[in-house]
Amino acid sequence: MTQPILYSLQHCPYAMRARMALLMAREVVLLRAIVTKDKPADMLAISPKGTVPILHLSDGTVIDESLDIMIWALNRNDPDDLLYSQRADRYLQMLNLINDCDHDFRTNLSAYKYNKRYHLDTEHKFRTQCEVFIQRLESLLEKQNYIMGDKLSLADLAILPFIRQFANVDKKWFRQSGYPRLSLWLAKQLESLLFLKSMQKYPLWLDTHEEVLFFWDRK
Ligand SMILES: N[C@@H](CCC(=O)N[C@@H](CS)C(=O)NCC(=O)O)C(=O)O
């Protein structure tokens, strides 16, 4: 059987979370590394909106939203029960939290990043708006080691790349901010084998046209 093809951008937070879920699902995919300034025609042909990640299945199905890729992979195989398969209530809570991350938090995060970069005086306003979501995570992590409980879940993987971005906007401020539990959670996730593997760099597919198998090769 032909493996699904994943169009991926190394530092894109959406692609990062899709790659982590594919690894956790032990899915084997052919990874095609791209850059946004030179998108492959094959990629635009299957998904004209032109965002990554995209997963192209061998039956022709195209999944071009990162959360859908994560859920597709974990629905096929979820050995660590990241989806809380026996807990519909937990699953819905996760989706709500991820939705808040992907909309309100991400909008404020983009504004915070932009304002910081161009030294605009509204930087603090947007950082404070981001902190509503940050404080919510901190409160959850005061009670447990992961966002949904005492084990890793879809929510941790989906949210991680955006908290990483938030922390990186102003590392000094984040280190001194009152979010010790979130800082610990972030540090732990960033040094995990899963994250390191998901961030492995590959040559651009348009340069090599080589098929790269991407999968979790640990026992
Ligand atoms: N909602 C999409 C967002 C994906 C997205 O915006 N990806 C960015 C890269 S981080 C992208 O491909 N942008 C297209 C461009 O910059 O041309 C998802 O979750 O997959």
The ligand as an ORCA input file, in Angstrom:
! r2SCAN-3c Opt
* xyz 0 1
  N      -5.932     26.178      9.728
  C      -4.750     25.671      9.078
  C      -3.655     26.718      9.160
  C      -2.367     26.291      8.478
  C      -1.482     27.480      8.184
  O      -1.912     28.641      8.257
  N      -0.237     27.187      7.822
  C       0.635     28.257      7.380
  C       2.080     28.017      7.774
  S       2.308     28.043      9.512
  C       0.622     28.311      5.877
  O       0.695     27.305      5.227
  N       0.502     29.519      5.307
  C       0.505     29.680      3.881
  C       1.398     30.753      3.405
  O       2.086     31.372      4.237
  O       1.462     30.961      2.201
  C      -4.346     24.358      9.746
  O      -4.660     24.170     10.932
  O      -3.764     23.498      9.079
*
